[in-house]
């Protein structure tokens, strides 16, 4: 399936998927901290 879609980039598919998975996992890990910090800042500003 990948060979049909990305004919010239088949060799780089594994690297691209690895990097995208890593970025997604880091963002997913940091999301609760970012949300908590944003809520804390909003609470302090509108107190």
Residue pairs with C-beta under 8 A, 6 or more apart in sequence:
2 10
2 13
3 10
6 13
9 16
